[in-house]
Amino acid sequence: MPVKGRDLNSGLPKTVNLTSVEIREALQEPIASIVETVRTTLERCPPELAADLIDHGIVLAGGGALLRGIDQLITEESGLPVNVADEPLLAVAKGTGIVLEEMDTLSRTVTYSSARGARR
């Protein structure tokens, strides 16, 4: 597979050919880190969120969601269903836009939830 970029030594544009084995080897460590982060996050999540995850699963967004087989790998490692967002490259930006549009409502909810948690 031809990959285009900038040669770090010369600073000039360059095309190199990578094999699928080289790409797979280069991605092993970052993918292992992603899976470990998911596992750690699940171990720390509150029970009510854990119940939602069991019922609805995990939704992957962003460029990493496009890595072939990452959804199956996370399912195998977490035991939870994993789905890729419909438009993973746009999902985070769209979600951020929704949060910004609903900031007043969300800030009241978060403030209320925080105050309730402080009284416990």
Residue frames as qw, qx, qy, qz and C-alpha x, y, z in Angstrom:
[[0.000, 0.892, 0.453, 0.000, 0.00, 0.00, 0.00],
 [0.416, 0.409, -0.041, 0.811, 1.52, 3.34, -0.96],
 [0.368, -0.796, -0.383, 0.292, 1.66, 5.85, 1.90],
 [0.369, 0.648, 0.036, 0.665, 2.45, 9.50, 1.27],
 [0.498, -0.821, -0.195, 0.200, 3.99, 11.84, 3.77],
 [0.153, 0.920, -0.320, 0.166, 7.05, 13.88, 4.62],
 [0.820, 0.125, -0.404, 0.387, 10.47, 12.30, 5.01],
 [0.527, -0.838, -0.094, 0.107, 11.64, 13.23, 8.52],
 [0.698, -0.276, 0.201, 0.629, 15.30, 13.27, 7.44],
 [0.351, 0.195, 0.383, 0.832, 15.05, 15.39, 4.31],
 [0.160, 0.455, 0.341, -0.807, 11.79, 17.22, 5.06],
 [0.282, 0.219, -0.528, -0.771, 10.63, 16.49, 1.52],
 [0.823, 0.098, 0.144, -0.541, 7.43, 14.75, 0.40],
 [0.061, 0.349, -0.925, -0.139, 7.90, 11.03, -0.09],
 [0.868, -0.017, -0.113, -0.483, 5.90, 7.92, -0.95],
 [0.085, -0.370, 0.919, -0.104, 6.76, 4.57, 0.64],
 [0.724, -0.077, -0.535, -0.429, 5.15, 1.18, 0.16],
 [0.345, -0.332, 0.725, -0.495, 4.02, -0.62, 3.31],
 [0.390, -0.085, -0.890, -0.222, 2.85, -4.19, 3.56],
 [0.646, -0.537, -0.266, -0.474, -0.19, -5.23, 5.56],
 [0.805, -0.255, -0.407, 0.348, 2.18, -7.01, 7.97],
 [0.370, 0.153, -0.223, 0.889, 4.11, -3.76, 8.59],
 [0.326, -0.458, -0.114, -0.819, 0.88, -1.85, 9.16],
 [0.789, -0.440, -0.389, -0.179, -0.45, -4.53, 11.52],
 [0.705, -0.127, -0.384, 0.583, 2.81, -4.52, 13.51],
 [0.150, 0.280, -0.115, 0.941, 2.79, -0.72, 13.74],
 [0.484, -0.446, -0.174, -0.732, -0.79, -0.74, 15.06],
 [0.676, -0.232, -0.690, 0.115, -0.41, -3.54, 17.64],
 [0.345, -0.134, -0.517, 0.772, 0.77, -1.33, 20.51],
 [0.231, -0.082, 0.036, -0.969, -1.74, 1.52, 19.99],
 [0.651, -0.239, -0.506, -0.512, -4.62, -0.97, 19.67],
 [0.605, -0.222, -0.690, 0.329, -3.53, -2.79, 22.83],
 [0.132, -0.043, -0.358, 0.923, -3.48, 0.59, 24.58],
 [0.447, -0.176, -0.237, -0.845, -7.01, 1.38, 23.37],
 [0.708, -0.256, -0.628, -0.194, -8.31, -1.98, 24.58],
 [0.490, -0.166, -0.610, 0.600, -6.59, -1.57, 27.97],
 [0.076, -0.056, 0.161, -0.982, -8.04, 1.94, 28.34],
 [0.602, -0.248, -0.410, -0.639, -11.54, 0.62, 27.59],
 [0.690, -0.238, -0.670, 0.135, -11.08, -2.14, 30.17],
 [0.319, -0.085, -0.474, 0.816, -9.79, 0.29, 32.83],
 [0.273, -0.144, -0.053, -0.950, -12.63, 2.73, 32.16],
 [0.674, -0.278, -0.538, -0.424, -15.22, -0.03, 32.47],
 [0.595, -0.199, -0.663, 0.409, -13.74, -1.15, 35.79],
 [0.186, -0.124, -0.350, 0.910, -14.09, 2.40, 37.15],
 [0.262, -0.312, -0.366, -0.837, -17.54, 3.30, 35.82],
 [0.397, -0.097, 0.531, -0.742, -20.45, 3.75, 38.24],
 [0.334, 0.168, 0.923, -0.093, -23.07, 0.96, 38.47],
 [0.482, 0.654, 0.378, -0.444, -25.81, 2.94, 36.68],
 [0.334, 0.701, -0.450, -0.441, -23.52, 3.53, 33.69],
 [0.138, -0.252, 0.951, 0.114, -22.44, -0.12, 33.73],
 [0.477, 0.390, 0.736, -0.281, -26.12, -1.11, 33.48],
 [0.476, 0.755, -0.006, -0.451, -26.55, 1.16, 30.43],
 [0.132, 0.595, -0.728, -0.313, -23.45, -0.33, 28.82],
 [0.319, 0.007, 0.947, -0.041, -24.74, -3.86, 29.36],
 [0.491, 0.582, 0.556, -0.334, -28.10, -2.89, 27.84],
 [0.471, 0.852, 0.056, -0.224, -26.88, -0.72, 24.96],
 [0.861, 0.154, 0.131, 0.468, -23.19, -1.49, 24.49],
 [0.357, -0.574, 0.175, 0.716, -20.31, 0.74, 23.51],
 [0.566, 0.795, 0.213, 0.050, -20.36, 3.06, 20.50],
 [0.626, -0.239, 0.237, 0.703, -17.01, 3.72, 18.84],
 [0.314, 0.935, 0.162, -0.033, -16.44, 7.12, 17.25],
 [0.160, -0.835, 0.426, 0.309, -13.47, 8.82, 15.63],
 [0.503, 0.604, -0.569, -0.244, -10.89, 7.53, 13.21],
 [0.136, -0.334, 0.916, -0.177, -9.91, 4.58, 15.40],
 [0.683, 0.204, 0.522, -0.467, -13.42, 3.18, 14.96],
 [0.705, 0.585, -0.211, -0.340, -12.56, 2.59, 11.30],
 [0.019, -0.500, 0.865, 0.028, -9.79, 0.12, 12.15],
 [0.743, 0.027, -0.530, -0.407, -11.02, -3.17, 10.76],
 [0.721, -0.147, -0.668, 0.108, -11.99, -5.60, 13.51],
 [0.105, 0.266, -0.525, 0.801, -11.51, -3.22, 16.45],
 [0.626, -0.276, 0.039, -0.728, -15.19, -3.51, 17.37],
 [0.909, -0.083, -0.389, -0.121, -14.95, -7.32, 17.55],
 [0.546, 0.221, -0.576, 0.567, -11.71, -7.12, 19.54],
 [0.175, -0.300, 0.392, -0.852, -13.24, -4.77, 22.13],
 [0.806, -0.206, -0.148, -0.535, -16.33, -7.02, 22.32],
 [0.843, 0.040, -0.515, 0.151, -14.11, -10.04, 22.98],
 [0.396, 0.214, -0.530, 0.719, -12.07, -8.21, 25.62],
 [0.232, -0.199, 0.314, -0.899, -14.97, -6.43, 27.38],
 [0.062, 0.292, 0.944, -0.137, -17.83, -8.88, 26.96],
 [0.264, 0.612, 0.354, -0.656, -20.02, -5.97, 25.83],
 [0.581, 0.613, 0.472, 0.253, -21.61, -5.34, 22.44],
 [0.248, -0.524, 0.183, 0.794, -19.67, -2.74, 20.45],
 [0.511, 0.713, 0.463, 0.128, -21.04, -0.74, 17.53],
 [0.387, -0.037, 0.203, 0.899, -19.34, 1.72, 15.23],
 [0.203, 0.616, 0.266, -0.713, -21.10, 5.10, 14.96],
 [0.644, 0.651, 0.402, 0.002, -22.86, 5.71, 11.64],
 [0.467, 0.801, -0.105, 0.360, -20.41, 8.45, 10.72],
 [0.773, -0.448, -0.200, 0.401, -17.48, 7.84, 13.08],
 [0.497, 0.147, 0.021, 0.855, -15.36, 10.67, 11.69],
 [0.125, -0.505, -0.165, -0.838, -18.16, 13.19, 12.26],
 [0.584, -0.549, -0.594, -0.061, -19.77, 11.75, 15.40],
 [0.504, -0.370, -0.363, 0.691, -17.57, 13.55, 17.93],
 [0.083, 0.051, 0.120, 0.988, -17.98, 16.92, 16.20],
 [0.396, -0.444, -0.522, -0.611, -21.75, 16.46, 15.91],
 [0.606, -0.519, -0.573, 0.188, -22.01, 15.42, 19.57],
 [0.379, -0.225, -0.215, 0.872, -19.96, 18.41, 20.65],
 [0.110, -0.239, -0.308, -0.914, -22.27, 20.66, 18.63],
 [0.526, -0.534, -0.587, -0.306, -25.32, 19.18, 20.36],
 [0.567, -0.445, -0.459, 0.520, -23.74, 19.69, 23.78],
 [0.223, -0.058, -0.018, 0.973, -22.89, 23.31, 22.95],
 [0.283, -0.369, -0.438, -0.769, -26.45, 23.97, 21.74],
 [0.667, -0.545, -0.456, -0.224, -27.89, 22.44, 24.93],
 [0.418, 0.257, -0.537, 0.687, -25.30, 23.86, 27.33],
 [0.349, -0.379, 0.240, -0.823, -27.87, 25.68, 29.51],
 [0.878, -0.213, -0.152, -0.401, -29.98, 22.55, 29.99],
 [0.847, 0.097, -0.456, 0.255, -26.98, 20.30, 30.52],
 [0.237, 0.379, -0.496, 0.744, -25.27, 22.63, 32.98],
 [0.574, -0.381, 0.189, -0.700, -28.42, 22.72, 35.13],
 [0.952, -0.082, -0.242, -0.169, -28.58, 18.92, 35.04],
 [0.689, 0.243, -0.487, 0.479, -24.91, 18.51, 35.92],
 [0.064, -0.441, 0.402, -0.800, -25.16, 21.09, 38.70],
 [0.765, -0.313, 0.048, -0.561, -28.23, 19.34, 40.13],
 [0.941, 0.027, -0.332, 0.051, -26.57, 15.90, 39.90],
 [0.470, 0.365, -0.499, 0.630, -23.40, 17.22, 41.52],
 [0.323, -0.443, 0.323, -0.771, -25.34, 18.81, 44.36],
 [0.903, -0.216, -0.087, -0.360, -27.27, 15.57, 44.98],
 [0.847, 0.170, -0.420, 0.279, -24.03, 13.59, 45.01],
 [0.193, 0.468, -0.467, 0.725, -22.47, 15.98, 47.53],
 [0.576, -0.419, 0.216, -0.668, -25.34, 15.40, 49.99],
 [0.918, -0.056, -0.363, -0.148, -24.92, 11.64, 50.01]]
